[in-house]
Amino acid sequence: MIRINDHYLKLRSSYLFADIAKRVSAFTESHPDKKIIKLGIGDVTRPLPPACIEAFHRAVDEMGQESTFRGYGPEQGYSFLREKIAAEDFVSRGAEISPDEIFISDGAKCDTGNIQEIFATDIRVAVPDPVYPVYVDTNVMAGRTGRFEDGRYQGLVYLKSVKENGFIPDFPKEPVDLIYLCFPNNPTGATISKADLSKWVDYAKENRAILLFDAAYESFIRDDSLPRSIYEIPGAESVAIEFRSFSKTAGFTGIRCAYTVVPKACMAYDANGEKRSVHALWNRRHATKFNGVSYPVQRAAEAAYSPEGKKQIRELTDGYLKNAALIRQEMAALGFDCVGGENSPYIWIDGKRDAWEFFDLLLDEAGVVCTPGTGFGKCGEGYIRLSAFNSYENVSQAIGRIKAALA
């Protein structure tokens, strides 16, 4: 008798996004002439940088010539891209990361979900609350949790990220082995200082734990005192894995390219307590289950590091940050406490009421879609997330509608 993985039955259905879609659909049917403005989705809305498009076209043309055609590429990524990443994203900031410690992939979502496979199923996992759902769901699928009760999965250690601690989680009160961190944070938009991040590195060293550091939104940081990479912290290479993406940086959500850094110094332990190379394990997993990102996409990603590409990406992210600043400024003026929107494209808003109630109010009265905070965890109750990924015109119009709805 063929059986399923029973751990999948513990998963909640995607009720957050299903409920959002259902409510938006009902609103559209009853208000067919009303334009909906979506500020809930974390997807970019602006075209790819011209430098990336030009490189993309050149690479596609190469694929059309026998002399320059390429078949399977290296699973870890082409050296031309890995070398650029190492030099531009790490060495330039004092982090000694080498090209062969970088693994090119088709998305940070995929990598943050897949990385748990190389660790034992009986380890203790800590996640922030509120949290990017992929961190939780993939560990549920792997069997590291119990049932979902009272808004949380049994067996996971939840680290409150709330107003009282500046939305930076406190250390676990019990032993844990694997810890997820995300800064600038999705969904709260909070950032972390070098001093606070150093404390997490020290904690991981003292407890023989590993930090999974999601830095997918680092390109939105404008405060030079904030770390863009965990490897700016001395010693982090022995206890941290970092995830990055071209999705929000260069608008690659539709063509897919990201990378994960697994330093050779990063070690975990086998059943006998012997050290094992996490880099070697991830390389084995990556080469077995992944055939690599296409050559044209990697050439487009490489162009993001050209002088023109850097300038164009800065303009893209500046545009989204302009939207974020407007949202934060106007929501604060309406009396709401906000975090994010500075060094981040997300604004986390204390709605002073039930999250779904606020969602319905904005949809029904303003035609604006947000994301209820409860979809990100128990600590998200009472909050909503607004995204800056839209045009400035649409964001301005949405803010005007929200003001009118709340008047």
C-alpha positions as CSV (number, residue, x, y, z in Angstrom):
1,M,0.0,0.0,0.0
2,I,1.5,3.3,-1.1
3,R,1.5,5.8,1.7
4,I,1.9,9.6,1.9
5,N,4.2,11.6,4.0
6,D,1.8,12.2,7.0
7,H,3.7,15.3,8.1
8,Y,2.1,17.1,5.1
9,L,-1.2,16.6,6.8
10,K,-0.1,18.9,9.6
11,L,0.2,21.8,7.3
12,R,-2.4,24.4,7.3
13,S,-3.8,25.1,3.9
14,S,-2.6,28.4,2.4
15,Y,-5.6,29.9,4.1
16,L,-4.0,33.4,4.3
17,F,-3.5,33.8,0.6
18,A,-6.6,31.8,-0.3
19,D,-8.7,34.0,2.0
20,I,-7.1,37.1,0.5
21,A,-7.9,35.9,-3.0
22,K,-11.4,35.0,-2.1
23,R,-12.2,38.4,-0.5
24,V,-10.6,40.3,-3.3
25,S,-12.6,38.3,-5.9
26,A,-15.8,38.9,-4.0
27,F,-15.1,42.6,-3.9
28,T,-14.3,42.7,-7.6
29,E,-17.5,41.0,-8.5
30,S,-19.6,43.4,-6.4
31,H,-17.6,46.5,-7.5
32,P,-16.6,45.8,-11.2
33,D,-15.8,49.4,-11.9
34,K,-13.5,50.0,-8.9
35,K,-9.8,49.7,-9.5
36,I,-8.1,47.6,-6.8
37,I,-4.6,48.7,-5.7
38,K,-2.5,45.9,-4.3
39,L,0.0,46.8,-1.6
40,G,0.1,43.3,-0.1
41,I,2.2,41.3,-2.5
42,G,5.9,41.1,-2.3
43,D,6.5,41.0,-6.0
44,V,8.3,43.7,-8.0
45,T,6.4,45.7,-10.6
46,R,9.1,47.5,-12.6
47,P,10.9,46.2,-15.7
48,L,14.4,44.6,-15.5
49,P,17.3,47.0,-15.6
50,P,18.4,47.7,-19.2
51,A,21.9,46.4,-18.5
52,C,20.5,43.1,-17.5
53,I,18.2,42.9,-20.5
54,E,21.1,43.7,-22.9
55,A,23.2,40.9,-21.4
56,F,20.2,38.6,-21.5
57,H,19.8,39.2,-25.2
58,R,23.4,38.7,-25.9
59,A,23.5,35.4,-24.1
60,V,20.3,34.2,-25.9
61,D,22.0,35.0,-29.2
62,E,25.0,32.9,-28.1
63,M,22.7,30.0,-27.5
64,G,21.7,30.3,-31.1
65,Q,25.2,29.7,-32.5
66,E,26.9,26.4,-32.6
67,S,30.2,27.9,-31.6
68,T,28.9,29.5,-28.4
69,F,26.0,27.2,-27.5
70,R,26.0,25.8,-24.0
71,G,24.3,22.7,-22.6
72,Y,24.4,21.8,-18.9
73,G,26.3,24.3,-16.9
74,P,28.0,23.7,-13.5
75,E,25.3,23.1,-10.9
76,Q,27.0,25.5,-8.5
77,G,26.9,28.3,-11.1
78,Y,29.2,29.7,-13.7
79,S,32.5,31.1,-12.4
80,F,32.0,34.5,-14.0
81,L,29.0,35.1,-11.8
82,R,30.3,33.5,-8.6
83,E,33.5,35.6,-8.9
84,K,31.5,38.8,-9.3
85,I,29.4,38.0,-6.3
86,A,32.3,37.2,-4.1
87,A,34.2,40.4,-5.0
88,E,31.3,42.8,-5.1
89,D,29.0,41.6,-2.3
90,F,31.5,40.3,0.2
91,V,35.2,41.1,-0.3
92,S,34.4,44.8,-0.9
93,R,32.8,44.8,2.6
94,G,35.6,43.1,4.3
95,A,34.1,39.6,4.3
96,E,36.5,36.9,3.0
97,I,34.0,34.8,1.0
98,S,35.5,32.9,-1.9
99,P,33.7,32.1,-5.2
100,D,33.6,28.4,-4.5
101,E,31.6,29.0,-1.3
102,I,28.8,30.5,-3.4
103,F,26.0,28.4,-4.9
104,I,23.8,29.9,-7.7
105,S,20.1,28.9,-7.5
106,D,16.7,29.7,-8.8
107,G,15.5,31.5,-5.7
108,A,16.1,32.3,-2.0
109,K,12.7,30.8,-1.3
110,C,13.9,27.4,-2.7
111,D,17.2,27.5,-0.8
112,T,15.8,28.6,2.6
113,G,13.3,25.8,2.2
114,N,15.7,23.1,1.0
115,I,18.7,23.8,3.3
116,Q,17.0,22.0,6.2
117,E,17.3,18.7,4.3
118,I,21.0,18.4,5.2
119,F,20.3,18.5,9.0
120,A,19.0,15.8,11.3
121,T,15.2,15.5,11.7
122,D,15.4,15.6,15.5
123,I,17.2,18.9,15.8
124,R,15.6,21.8,17.6
125,V,14.6,24.7,15.3
126,A,14.0,28.3,16.3
127,V,12.0,30.7,14.1
128,P,11.1,34.4,14.6
129,D,7.4,35.3,15.1
130,P,6.2,36.9,12.9
131,V,8.0,34.8,10.3
132,Y,8.3,34.1,6.5
133,P,6.1,31.0,6.3
134,V,8.6,28.9,4.2
135,Y,10.9,28.5,7.2
136,V,8.1,26.9,9.2
137,D,6.3,24.9,6.6
138,T,9.4,23.1,5.3
139,N,10.3,21.9,8.8
140,V,6.8,20.7,9.2
141,M,7.1,18.7,6.0
142,A,10.4,17.2,7.3
143,G,8.7,16.0,10.5
144,R,10.4,18.3,13.0
145,T,7.2,19.5,14.5
146,G,4.1,18.3,16.2
147,R,0.5,19.4,15.5
148,F,-0.6,23.0,14.9
149,E,-2.3,24.3,18.0
150,D,-3.2,27.7,19.3
151,G,-1.5,29.4,16.4
152,R,1.8,27.6,16.5
153,Y,3.4,24.2,15.7
154,Q,4.4,22.1,18.7
155,G,8.1,21.3,18.7
156,L,9.2,24.6,17.1
157,V,10.8,27.3,19.3
158,Y,9.2,30.6,18.5
159,L,11.2,33.8,19.1
160,K,8.9,36.8,19.6
161,S,9.7,39.8,17.4
162,V,7.6,42.5,18.9
163,K,7.5,46.2,19.7
164,E,9.0,45.6,23.1
165,N,12.3,44.2,21.7
166,G,12.4,46.4,18.6
167,F,11.2,43.5,16.4
168,I,14.6,41.8,16.9
169,P,14.0,38.4,18.5
170,D,15.5,37.6,21.9
171,F,17.7,34.5,22.4
172,P,15.9,31.2,22.9
173,K,15.2,30.2,26.5
174,E,15.9,26.6,25.7
175,P,18.6,24.8,23.7
176,V,18.2,25.0,19.9
177,D,20.4,23.9,17.0
178,L,19.1,25.8,13.9
179,I,18.0,29.4,14.0
180,Y,16.4,31.4,11.2
181,L,17.0,35.1,11.0
182,C,15.9,37.6,8.3
183,F,17.1,41.2,8.0
184,P,15.9,43.5,6.6
185,N,13.0,41.5,7.9
186,N,10.1,40.1,6.0
187,P,7.4,40.9,7.1
188,T,8.2,43.6,9.7
189,G,10.8,45.6,7.7
190,A,12.9,45.8,10.9
191,T,16.7,46.0,10.6
192,I,19.5,44.7,12.9
193,S,22.7,46.5,14.0
194,K,26.2,45.0,13.8
195,A,26.3,44.9,17.6
196,D,23.0,42.9,17.8
197,L,24.0,40.6,15.0
198,S,27.3,40.0,16.7
199,K,25.5,38.7,19.7
200,W,23.7,36.1,17.6
201,V,27.0,35.0,16.1
202,D,28.4,34.6,19.6
203,Y,25.3,32.7,20.7
204,A,25.6,30.3,17.8
205,K,29.3,29.7,18.7
206,E,28.6,29.1,22.3
207,N,25.7,26.7,21.6
208,R,27.2,24.9,18.6
209,A,24.2,26.1,16.5
210,I,23.9,27.3,13.0
211,L,22.3,30.6,11.9
212,L,20.4,30.7,8.6
213,F,20.6,34.4,7.6
214,D,18.1,35.5,4.9
215,A,19.4,38.7,3.4
216,A,17.1,38.9,0.4
217,Y,16.3,42.6,1.0
218,E,19.9,43.9,1.7
219,S,19.9,46.1,-1.4
220,F,17.3,48.4,0.3
221,I,19.7,49.3,3.1
222,R,20.8,52.9,2.9
223,D,22.2,53.2,6.5
224,D,25.9,52.4,6.1
225,S,26.1,51.4,9.8
226,L,23.9,48.4,9.2
227,P,25.3,45.1,8.1
228,R,24.4,43.9,4.6
229,S,25.9,40.5,5.2
230,I,26.3,38.4,8.4
231,Y,29.9,37.8,7.3
232,E,30.7,41.3,8.1
233,I,30.7,40.0,11.7
234,P,34.0,38.3,12.6
235,G,33.8,34.6,13.0
236,A,30.3,34.3,11.4
237,E,31.7,32.1,8.6
238,S,31.9,29.2,11.1
239,V,28.3,29.3,12.2
240,A,26.2,31.0,9.5
241,I,24.7,30.3,6.0
242,E,23.5,33.3,4.1
243,F,20.8,33.5,1.4
244,R,20.5,36.3,-1.2
245,S,18.4,36.9,-4.3
246,F,18.3,39.0,-7.4
247,S,14.5,39.0,-7.3
248,K,14.0,42.2,-5.3
249,T,17.4,43.7,-6.1
250,A,17.2,43.6,-9.9
251,G,13.6,42.5,-10.4
252,F,14.3,38.9,-11.2
253,T,11.1,37.5,-9.7
254,G,10.0,36.2,-13.1
255,I,13.3,34.9,-14.4
256,R,14.7,33.4,-11.2
257,C,18.2,33.8,-9.9
258,A,19.6,33.8,-6.3
259,Y,22.5,32.4,-4.4
260,T,23.4,30.8,-1.1
261,V,26.8,31.2,0.7
262,V,28.0,28.2,2.6
263,P,31.5,28.8,4.0
264,K,33.9,25.9,4.2
265,A,34.5,26.8,7.8
266,C,30.9,26.0,8.7
267,M,30.6,22.7,10.5
268,A,27.9,20.5,11.9
269,Y,28.1,17.2,13.8
270,D,27.3,13.6,12.9
271,A,25.7,11.0,15.3
272,N,29.1,10.3,16.8
273,G,29.8,14.0,17.5
274,E,32.4,14.3,14.7
275,K,32.6,17.5,12.8
276,R,31.2,17.4,9.2
277,S,31.5,20.0,6.5
278,V,28.2,21.7,5.8
279,H,29.7,23.1,2.6
280,A,30.4,19.5,1.3
281,L,26.9,18.4,2.3
282,W,25.2,21.3,0.5
283,N,27.3,20.8,-2.5
284,R,26.3,17.1,-2.7
285,R,22.6,18.0,-2.2
286,H,22.8,20.8,-4.8
287,A,24.6,18.7,-7.4
288,T,22.1,15.8,-6.9
289,K,18.9,17.7,-7.0
290,F,19.6,20.8,-9.1
291,N,20.7,21.3,-12.7
292,G,21.7,24.9,-12.4
293,V,20.3,28.3,-13.5
294,S,20.3,28.9,-17.2
295,Y,23.3,30.6,-18.9
296,P,21.3,33.6,-20.2
297,V,19.9,34.3,-16.7
298,Q,23.3,34.1,-15.1
299,R,24.7,36.5,-17.7
300,A,21.8,38.9,-16.9
301,A,22.7,38.6,-13.2
302,E,26.3,39.3,-13.9
303,A,25.3,42.5,-15.6
304,A,23.8,43.7,-12.3
305,Y,27.4,44.3,-11.1
306,S,28.4,46.4,-14.1
307,P,28.6,50.2,-13.6
308,E,25.4,50.7,-15.6
309,G,23.7,47.8,-13.8
310,K,24.6,49.1,-10.3
311,K,23.2,52.6,-11.2
312,Q,20.0,51.2,-12.7
313,I,19.4,48.9,-9.7
314,R,20.0,51.8,-7.3
315,E,17.3,53.7,-9.2
316,L,14.9,50.8,-9.0
317,T,15.3,50.3,-5.3
318,D,15.3,54.0,-4.6
319,G,11.9,54.2,-6.3
320,Y,10.5,51.5,-4.1
321,L,12.0,53.1,-1.0
322,K,10.3,56.4,-2.1
323,N,7.0,54.5,-2.0
324,A,7.8,53.0,1.3
325,A,8.7,56.4,2.8
326,L,5.4,57.8,1.6
327,I,3.4,54.9,3.1
328,R,5.2,55.1,6.5
329,Q,4.9,58.9,6.7
330,E,1.2,59.0,5.9
331,M,0.2,56.0,8.0
332,A,2.2,57.5,11.0
333,A,0.4,60.8,10.4
334,L,-2.9,59.0,10.7
335,G,-1.8,57.8,14.2
336,F,-0.5,54.3,13.4
337,D,2.7,53.0,14.9
338,C,4.9,51.7,12.0
339,V,8.2,49.9,11.6
340,G,10.1,49.3,8.3
341,G,9.8,51.5,5.3
342,E,13.3,52.7,6.0
343,N,16.0,50.4,4.6
344,S,13.2,48.1,3.7
345,P,10.3,47.8,1.2
346,Y,7.8,46.6,3.8
347,I,5.9,48.7,6.4
348,W,4.6,46.8,9.4
349,I,1.6,48.7,10.8
350,D,-0.1,48.4,14.2
351,G,-3.7,48.5,13.1
352,K,-5.0,48.9,16.6
353,R,-7.7,46.2,15.8
354,D,-8.1,42.7,14.5
355,A,-5.8,42.2,11.5
356,W,-8.6,40.7,9.3
357,E,-11.0,43.5,10.3
358,F,-8.4,46.1,9.2
359,F,-7.9,44.1,5.9
360,D,-11.6,44.1,5.2
361,L,-11.9,47.8,6.0
362,L,-9.1,48.8,3.6
363,L,-10.5,46.5,0.9
364,D,-14.2,47.4,1.3
365,E,-13.8,51.2,1.9
366,A,-10.6,52.0,0.0
367,G,-10.1,49.2,-2.6
368,V,-6.6,48.6,-1.2
369,V,-5.2,45.1,-0.6
370,C,-2.8,44.6,2.3
371,T,-1.6,41.5,4.1
372,P,-3.0,40.6,7.5
373,G,-0.2,40.1,10.0
374,T,-1.8,36.9,11.4
375,G,-0.6,35.1,8.3
376,F,2.9,35.5,9.5
377,G,2.4,34.2,13.0
378,K,0.8,34.6,16.3
379,C,2.7,37.8,17.0
380,G,1.3,39.3,13.8
381,E,-2.2,39.7,15.3
382,G,-3.4,43.3,15.1
383,Y,-0.8,44.2,12.4
384,I,-0.9,44.5,8.7
385,R,1.9,44.6,6.2
386,L,1.9,47.1,3.3
387,S,4.3,46.6,0.4
388,A,6.1,49.3,-1.5
389,F,6.2,47.2,-4.7
390,N,4.0,49.3,-7.0
391,S,4.2,52.6,-8.9
392,Y,4.4,55.9,-7.0
393,E,1.2,57.0,-8.6
394,N,-0.7,53.9,-7.4
395,V,0.8,54.2,-3.9
396,S,-0.2,57.9,-3.7
397,Q,-3.7,57.0,-4.9
398,A,-3.9,54.2,-2.3
399,I,-2.9,56.5,0.5
400,G,-5.5,59.0,-0.5
401,R,-8.2,56.3,-0.5
402,I,-7.0,55.0,3.0
403,K,-7.2,58.5,4.4
404,A,-10.7,58.9,3.1
405,A,-11.7,55.5,4.4
406,L,-10.4,56.2,7.9
407,A,-11.6,59.8,8.1
